[in-house]
């Protein structure tokens, strides 16, 4: 397989890659305190983030999630290597993130580097690199479905904190004042009991979450038979479900194994969140190391 650097200089990709060097550099405080992260009320991106979550809470319903499953889970939109997909993500900025307005691919590398420096195994490092790549959906997504690639346009089905659809939305969600706007808010079958349409102790694997990059990437890697451990897949699928791994919600659905996996998701979350205050990564210098991990676990072209 050609190296990522060669791929990134191939015809049709060079301009996109070089854009990373010419984008406006964002000032990020490397000493940012933990309590300053996920500050949704005083962020200088507050209006964008608040609108994102209002739309997300309004439109993410059981019917919508079912439709996204049918739309996305055939993985017939294209075939690309991970390096090629990263190039496509070069200009993507997440409208749900109050902490960063630099390209999402750089956040992936920040996360992976934090995990690597902490001495975690290679598969864990690879999760850091891949965890947000499901946002590649914007290439084939529709604005009406909240899958636009520009941070000032609808992205409410790409990123953002997720929750379980088909059950009451907990008040511990970010912007709980928007819960009542949800299209399922008045559906008795979803809200009469804490279990909604699910059975107690059914396990998180049997729940459906507000749709976005997590679910897509989890299922895409499964479809491509990427040989990662169960802990890795849990990190990818659940890392945006803050109500579960941080706020203690959905315990009534957990199995004993879910409780074990939650500890891994929490460990991953430290790096997903708190590396955003570090200096921006030197993408070209770091890439050869991560290309080796890609070649080991998911070489060649994947079905997206």
C-alpha positions in Angstrom: 0.0 0.0 0.0 1.3 3.4 -0.9 2.3 5.6 2.1 -0.2 8.2 3.3 2.2 10.9 2.2 2.3 9.6 -1.3 -1.5 9.3 -1.3 -1.9 12.8 0.0 0.2 14.1 -2.9 -1.6 12.1 -5.6 -3.6 13.8 -8.3 -6.8 15.3 -6.9 -5.7 15.1 -3.3 -2.7 17.4 -3.1 -4.7 20.6 -3.0 -6.9 19.4 -0.2 -3.9 18.3 1.8 -2.0 21.5 1.4 -5.0 23.4 2.5 -4.2 22.2 6.0 -1.1 24.3 6.0 -2.8 27.4 4.8 -5.9 27.4 7.0 -6.3 30.1 9.6 -4.5 28.9 12.7 -6.6 28.8 15.8 -5.1 29.9 19.1 -5.5 27.1 21.6 -4.4 27.4 25.2 -2.2 24.4 26.0 -2.8 25.1 29.7 -6.6 25.1 29.4 -8.2 23.8 32.6 -10.4 20.7 32.5 -13.4 22.6 33.8 -13.1 24.9 30.8 -13.9 22.1 28.3 -17.5 21.4 27.2 -18.5 24.9 28.4 -21.6 25.3 26.2 -22.7 28.7 27.7 -19.6 30.9 27.4 -18.0 29.5 24.3 -17.2 31.9 21.5 -19.0 29.4 19.3 -22.1 29.4 21.5 -24.7 30.4 18.9 -23.6 27.8 16.4 -23.4 25.0 19.1 -26.8 25.9 20.6 -28.6 25.9 17.2 -26.9 22.5 16.5 -28.4 21.0 19.6 -31.8 22.5 19.2 -32.1 21.0 15.7 -30.6 17.7 16.9 -33.2 17.4 19.8 -36.0 18.4 17.5 -35.4 16.0 14.6 -33.6 12.9 16.1 -36.6 10.5 16.5 -37.1 6.8 16.3 -38.4 7.1 12.7 -35.4 9.3 11.7 -32.9 6.8 13.1 -34.6 3.9 11.4 -34.4 5.8 8.1 -30.7 6.4 8.7 -30.0 2.7 9.3 -31.6 2.0 5.9 -29.8 4.8 4.1 -26.3 4.2 5.5 -25.7 0.7 6.5 -25.2 -0.9 3.0 -21.8 0.8 2.8 -22.1 1.3 -0.9 -21.2 5.0 -1.1 -17.6 4.6 -2.1 -14.3 2.8 -1.5 -11.4 4.6 0.0 -8.3 4.0 2.1 -8.2 5.6 5.5 -5.6 8.1 4.2 -7.9 9.1 1.3 -10.8 9.5 3.7 -8.7 11.7 6.0 -8.0 14.0 3.0 -11.7 14.2 2.4 -12.2 15.3 6.0 -9.5 18.0 5.7 -12.0 20.9 5.7 -14.6 19.4 8.0 -15.3 21.4 11.2 -17.7 20.2 13.8 -20.6 22.5 14.6 -21.4 20.8 17.9 -18.0 21.3 19.5 -17.6 24.3 21.8 -13.9 23.7 22.3 -12.4 23.6 18.8 -12.9 25.1 15.4 -10.0 23.5 13.7 -10.3 20.6 11.2 -11.6 17.4 12.7 -8.8 15.4 11.4 -6.4 17.3 13.6 -8.5 16.5 16.6 -8.3 12.8 15.7 -4.5 13.0 15.7 -4.5 14.9 19.0 -6.5 12.2 20.5 -4.4 9.4 19.1 -1.2 11.1 20.3 -2.5 11.5 23.8 -3.3 7.8 23.9 0.1 6.9 22.5 2.0 9.0 25.0 0.0 7.5 27.9 1.4 4.1 26.8 -1.9 2.5 25.7 -1.8 -0.4 23.1 -1.8 0.1 19.4 -5.4 -0.8 18.9 -6.3 1.9 21.4 -4.2 4.4 19.6 -5.9 3.5 16.3 -9.3 4.1 17.9 -8.1 7.6 18.7 -7.2 8.1 15.1 -10.5 6.7 13.7 -13.1 7.6 16.2 -14.5 10.7 14.5 -14.0 9.6 10.9 -17.7 8.6 10.5 -18.2 12.3 9.9 -17.1 11.4 6.3 -20.9 10.9 5.8 -21.1 14.6 4.9 -19.7 13.7 1.5 -22.9 11.8 0.7 -25.3 13.3 3.2 -28.2 15.7 2.6 -28.7 19.1 4.3 -32.3 18.2 5.1 -30.9 15.2 7.1 -28.5 17.4 9.1 -25.4 16.0 7.4 -23.7 19.1 5.9 -19.9 19.5 6.0 -19.7 23.2 7.0 -19.9 24.0 10.7 -22.3 26.9 10.0 -24.8 24.6 8.2 -26.9 21.7 9.6 -24.8 18.9 11.1 -27.3 17.6 13.6 -27.0 14.0 12.3 -23.2 14.0 12.1 -21.9 15.0 15.5 -23.0 16.0 19.0 -23.8 14.3 22.3 -26.2 11.4 21.7 -29.0 9.8 23.7 -31.2 6.7 23.4 -34.2 7.2 21.1 -37.4 5.4 21.9 -37.0 6.1 25.7 -37.4 9.3 27.8 -34.6 11.8 27.1 -32.8 12.5 30.3 -32.5 16.0 31.7 -28.7 15.4 32.1 -28.4 15.9 28.3 -26.7 19.1 27.2 -29.4 21.8 26.6 -32.2 19.9 28.4 -34.5 22.8 27.7 -34.8 21.4 24.1 -36.0 18.0 25.2 -39.7 19.0 24.9 -39.1 19.9 21.3 -38.3 16.4 20.3 -40.7 14.8 17.8 -41.1 11.8 20.0 -41.7 13.8 23.2 -45.5 13.1 23.3 -45.4 9.5 22.1 -46.6 7.4 25.1 -44.9 4.2 24.0 -41.5 6.0 24.3 -42.1 8.0 27.4 -44.5 6.2 29.8 -41.7 4.3 31.5 -38.0 4.7 31.9 -37.6 1.7 29.5 -39.5 3.1 26.6 -39.7 0.5 23.9 -36.8 -1.6 25.4 -36.6 -4.3 28.0 -34.8 -3.8 31.3 -31.3 -5.2 31.1 -31.5 -5.6 27.4 -27.9 -4.4 26.9 -26.6 -1.3 25.2 -26.0 -3.2 22.0 -29.7 -3.5 21.5 -30.5 0.2 22.0 -30.7 2.8 19.2 -29.0 6.1 19.7 -29.5 9.5 18.1 -27.8 9.0 14.8 -24.4 10.3 13.8 -20.8 9.5 13.1 -20.5 7.1 16.1 -23.0 4.6 14.9 -22.0 4.9 11.3 -18.3 4.3 12.0 -19.0 1.5 14.4 -21.0 -0.4 11.8 -18.7 0.5 8.9 -15.7 -1.0 10.7 -17.8 -4.1 11.6 -18.9 -4.4 7.9 -15.3 -4.2 6.8 -14.3 -6.8 9.4 -11.6 -4.7 11.0 -10.0 -6.9 13.8 -10.4 -4.6 16.8 -11.3 -5.8 20.3 -14.8 -5.4 21.8 -13.5 -2.5 23.9 -12.4 -0.6 20.8 -15.8 -1.0 19.2 -17.5 0.2 22.4 -15.3 3.3 22.5 -16.3 4.1 18.9 -20.0 3.5 19.2 -20.6 5.1 22.6 -18.1 7.9 23.0 -20.6 10.6 22.3 -23.2 9.2 24.7 -22.3 11.4 27.6 -25.6 10.8 29.4 -24.4 7.1 29.8 -20.7 7.2 30.4 -20.5 10.5 32.3 -24.0 11.2 33.8 -25.0 7.7 35.0 -28.0 7.4 32.8 -29.3 4.1 31.2 -28.0 1.9 34.0 -31.4 0.0 33.8 -30.4 -1.2 30.3 -26.9 -2.3 31.2 -25.5 -5.8 31.4 -22.5 -6.7 33.5 -20.4 -6.5 30.3 -21.7 -3.0 29.6 -20.5 -1.9 33.0 -17.0 -3.2 32.2 -17.0 -1.6 28.8 -18.1 1.8 30.3 -14.7 2.0 32.1 -12.9 1.7 28.7 -15.2 4.3 27.2 -14.4 6.6 30.1 -10.7 6.1 29.7 -11.0 6.9 26.0 -13.0 10.0 26.8 -10.2 11.5 28.7 -8.2 11.7 25.5 -11.0 12.6 23.2 -11.9 15.6 25.3 -8.8 16.9 27.1 -6.3 16.8 24.3 -8.1 19.6 22.6 -6.1 22.2 24.6 -2.8 21.0 23.3 -0.8 22.5 20.4 -2.0 21.6 17.0 -0.3 18.4 15.6 2.2 18.3 12.8 0.1 16.0 10.6 2.8 15.2 8.0 5.4 14.3 10.6 3.0 12.0 12.6 1.4 10.3 9.7 4.0 7.6 8.9 3.6 6.1 12.4 -0.2 6.0 12.1 0.0 4.6 8.6 1.7 1.5 10.1 -1.2 1.0 12.4 -3.6 1.4 9.5 -1.7 -1.1 7.5 -1.8 -3.6 10.4 -5.6 -3.3 11.2 -7.4 -1.9 8.2 -5.2 -1.8 5.0 -6.4 -1.1 1.5 -9.7 0.3 0.5 -12.6 0.1 2.8 -16.3 0.2 1.9 -17.8 3.5 3.2 
